[in-house]
Amino acid sequence: MPDLLVVYETPDGSDFPVQWDDPEDADRTWNHDPMHSPRFIPPLGHELHTGPLMTGFAKGWSEAGIPTVANCKLFNYYSFTARAAPPPPPDFKPPSPETILERAAAGGLRRKAEILPEVKRRTEHYRSTDFASLTGAQLAAELRELQDGSVEQGRMHMLAIMPWNQATNLLVDTYTRMTGGSELDAVRQSRAMETWAS
């Protein structure tokens, strides 16, 4: 597929040429995630970890009820992701408040039952493996496992936090609807309740 040169205009009116290796990328909306990838990333690090992690995030979103497709690429040594959500089916119904709260409870159980044991297993593997003694074939297998593990890491991360995010959004929506306050007021109130509870 031939590449594509697009000349964009910056706020000050000067030209900003971009060479797209994949012409379809020019039509996508790309976002940089400074929380997960604040610094420049070597291409190999992006291929082994950051890119697969974002793929896992999309898998987790989809399993949590928010179908998502994510393209993650390295531009000028910084990671960017283009997310897209397919339109919901005609019979789609948003989850009820009861379902959201049930998912939040299940997310907490998933963290204890699935995520923590897996984190401990992988931590022990990297602490105890003598990588200098491995053959080339074994090291190549470790790199493939690192990629696959990064996808699974992103998936499990999203499955753990998405139910809580949805429950928090439910709290915010309820607060703003009942009090007429802002979303920021709702977050401040939830933080205050958290302080009182502790």
Backbone torsions as a table, in degrees:
resi	resn	phi	psi	omega
1	MET	NA	126.0	-177.5
2	PRO	-69.0	152.5	178.1
3	ASP	-79.0	174.3	-174.0
4	LEU	-138.0	130.1	176.1
5	LEU	-102.6	121.0	177.8
6	VAL	-120.5	130.7	178.5
7	VAL	-102.2	111.9	179.0
8	TYR	-96.3	162.6	177.9
9	GLU	-108.2	129.8	179.6
10	THR	-82.6	167.1	179.7
11	PRO	-56.8	-28.4	-179.8
12	ASP	-88.2	5.2	175.9
13	GLY	91.8	-4.4	-179.7
14	SER	-82.9	158.8	-179.5
15	ASP	-78.1	144.5	177.0
16	PHE	-133.5	93.1	-177.4
17	PRO	-77.2	139.5	177.5
18	VAL	-129.1	127.1	177.5
19	GLN	-96.8	109.4	179.5
20	TRP	-91.3	120.7	176.8
21	ASP	-66.9	-35.8	177.2
22	ASP	-115.1	112.8	-177.4
23	PRO	-55.0	-29.4	179.7
24	GLU	-64.9	-26.1	179.6
25	ASP	-64.0	-25.8	-178.9
26	ALA	-66.3	-23.5	-178.7
27	ASP	-94.1	-2.1	-179.6
28	ARG	-93.1	156.5	175.0
29	THR	-98.2	116.4	-174.7
30	TRP	-102.8	135.4	179.1
31	ASN	-125.7	137.6	173.8
32	HIS	-92.4	135.7	-177.9
33	ASP	-105.1	93.3	-176.2
34	PRO	-71.3	-14.2	178.7
35	MET	-75.8	-47.9	-177.4
36	HIS	-88.2	-26.1	-176.8
37	SER	-137.9	67.7	-174.6
38	PRO	-73.1	-23.3	-173.8
39	ARG	-115.8	171.7	177.2
40	PHE	-65.6	152.3	-175.3
41	ILE	-127.9	130.3	173.5
42	PRO	-63.2	147.4	-177.8
43	PRO	-53.8	-40.3	-179.3
44	LEU	-65.8	-39.8	178.0
45	GLY	-63.7	-36.5	177.7
46	HIS	-68.2	-40.3	-178.5
47	GLU	-68.9	-34.9	-175.7
48	LEU	-87.7	-30.0	-173.4
49	HIS	-127.0	-61.9	-169.7
50	THR	-63.4	-47.1	178.7
51	GLY	-60.7	-51.9	177.0
52	PRO	-60.3	-34.7	178.5
53	LEU	-60.3	-44.7	179.7
54	MET	-66.7	-34.2	174.3
55	THR	-62.0	-41.4	177.5
56	GLY	-65.2	-37.9	176.1
57	PHE	-56.3	-46.2	-178.9
58	ALA	-63.3	-38.9	177.3
59	LYS	-62.7	-42.6	179.3
60	GLY	-64.3	-43.0	176.7
61	TRP	-57.6	-44.7	-177.5
62	SER	-63.9	-44.0	179.4
63	GLU	-67.0	-27.3	179.9
64	ALA	-83.2	3.4	175.8
65	GLY	102.5	7.9	177.7
66	ILE	-121.5	85.0	-177.4
67	PRO	-54.0	126.2	-173.9
68	THR	-142.9	140.4	171.4
69	VAL	-117.8	133.5	-177.8
70	ALA	-128.8	133.3	170.7
71	ASN	-111.0	125.3	-178.2
72	CYS	-121.5	124.5	-177.6
73	LYS	-138.4	162.1	179.5
74	LEU	-102.2	119.4	176.7
75	PHE	-120.2	121.4	-179.0
76	ASN	52.5	36.6	177.0
77	TYR	71.1	15.3	173.3
78	TYR	-119.1	142.1	-176.4
79	SER	-83.9	131.2	177.1
80	PHE	-129.0	146.5	-179.7
81	THR	-127.8	136.8	172.9
82	ALA	-111.3	113.5	-179.9
83	ARG	-102.0	143.7	176.2
84	ALA	-141.1	138.2	177.6
85	ALA	-115.5	119.2	178.3
86	PRO	-63.7	153.0	179.7
87	PRO	-62.1	143.6	-179.9
88	PRO	-67.5	155.4	178.0
89	PRO	-65.9	158.9	-177.2
90	PRO	-57.7	-31.0	-177.4
91	ASP	-92.7	14.3	-177.5
92	PHE	-67.7	135.7	175.3
93	LYS	-127.3	131.2	178.0
94	PRO	-62.6	148.8	-178.5
95	PRO	-64.7	146.6	178.1
96	SER	-73.6	161.4	175.6
97	PRO	-55.7	-37.2	179.2
98	GLU	-63.9	-40.6	178.9
99	THR	-66.2	-40.2	179.2
100	ILE	-61.1	-43.9	-179.4
101	LEU	-68.8	-35.7	176.2
102	GLU	-64.0	-40.1	178.6
103	ARG	-65.8	-37.3	178.5
104	ALA	-63.0	-43.6	178.4
105	ALA	-63.7	-41.4	179.7
106	ALA	-66.4	-33.6	178.4
107	GLY	-63.4	-38.1	176.9
108	GLY	-65.0	-40.3	177.8
109	LEU	-66.9	-37.7	179.8
110	ARG	-62.4	-38.5	179.6
111	ARG	-59.7	-44.4	-178.7
112	LYS	-74.5	-41.3	-172.4
113	ALA	-82.9	-32.0	-173.2
114	GLU	-115.9	-46.9	-169.5
115	ILE	-75.6	-50.5	-178.1
116	LEU	-60.0	-44.5	176.5
117	PRO	-59.4	-37.9	179.9
118	GLU	-69.2	-40.1	176.9
119	VAL	-61.0	-44.1	179.6
120	LYS	-64.4	-39.6	-180.0
121	ARG	-63.5	-46.4	-178.8
122	ARG	-68.3	-38.2	178.2
123	THR	-61.0	-45.1	179.5
124	GLU	-64.4	-37.3	179.0
125	HIS	-60.6	-47.0	-177.5
126	TYR	-74.1	-26.6	177.0
127	ARG	-75.1	-34.2	-171.4
128	SER	-99.5	-13.1	-177.4
129	THR	-82.1	131.3	175.5
130	ASP	-91.7	88.0	-174.1
131	PHE	-65.1	-27.9	-179.6
132	ALA	-66.1	-22.1	-177.7
133	SER	-91.6	-4.8	-176.1
134	LEU	-78.5	151.2	175.2
135	THR	-76.4	169.9	177.9
136	GLY	-59.1	-42.1	179.7
137	ALA	-64.4	-39.1	179.1
138	GLN	-67.9	-38.7	177.4
139	LEU	-65.8	-38.6	177.3
140	ALA	-62.6	-39.2	177.3
141	ALA	-65.4	-36.6	177.4
142	GLU	-64.3	-38.1	178.8
143	LEU	-66.8	-39.7	176.4
144	ARG	-64.2	-39.7	178.2
145	GLU	-65.0	-35.5	177.6
146	LEU	-63.1	-42.8	177.2
147	GLN	-62.4	-51.3	-179.2
148	ASP	-61.8	-39.4	179.3
149	GLY	-65.8	-32.9	178.2
150	SER	-67.6	-38.6	175.5
151	VAL	-61.8	-47.1	-179.0
152	GLU	-65.3	-36.1	177.3
153	GLN	-60.1	-47.3	178.9
154	GLY	-64.4	-40.5	179.6
155	ARG	-62.6	-48.9	-177.6
156	MET	-67.6	-35.1	177.5
157	HIS	-59.0	-48.6	-178.2
158	MET	-68.0	-38.2	179.1
159	LEU	-64.8	-27.4	179.1
160	ALA	-79.3	-39.8	-172.6
161	ILE	-96.3	-24.4	-175.8
162	MET	-60.4	-42.8	178.4
163	PRO	-60.3	-37.5	178.9
164	TRP	-69.8	-36.9	176.2
165	ASN	-61.3	-43.3	-179.4
166	GLN	-66.6	-37.7	177.8
167	ALA	-66.5	-38.9	177.3
168	THR	-64.2	-41.9	177.4
169	ASN	-61.8	-37.4	177.4
170	LEU	-62.8	-42.6	177.6
171	LEU	-62.1	-44.6	180.0
172	VAL	-62.8	-45.1	-179.5
173	ASP	-62.0	-42.1	-179.6
174	THR	-64.1	-43.4	-179.1
175	TYR	-62.3	-48.9	-176.7
176	THR	-66.2	-35.6	-179.6
177	ARG	-70.1	-39.0	-174.8
178	MET	-85.4	-28.7	-175.6
179	THR	-109.1	-18.4	-174.9
180	GLY	77.8	4.2	178.5
181	GLY	-75.2	174.7	-179.0
182	SER	-86.8	168.6	175.5
183	GLU	-62.8	-36.2	177.4
184	LEU	-63.3	-40.2	176.3
185	ASP	-60.5	-39.1	-179.4
186	ALA	-64.8	-42.3	179.3
187	VAL	-65.3	-41.7	178.4
188	ARG	-62.1	-40.3	179.8
189	GLN	-64.9	-41.6	179.8
190	SER	-65.8	-35.7	177.3
191	ARG	-67.3	-39.0	178.1
192	ALA	-64.6	-41.6	178.5
193	MET	-62.6	-38.4	179.2
194	GLU	-63.2	-39.7	178.8
195	THR	-66.5	-43.4	178.9
196	TRP	-62.1	-39.6	-176.6
197	ALA	-66.6	-29.3	-178.3
198	SER	-86.2	NA	NA
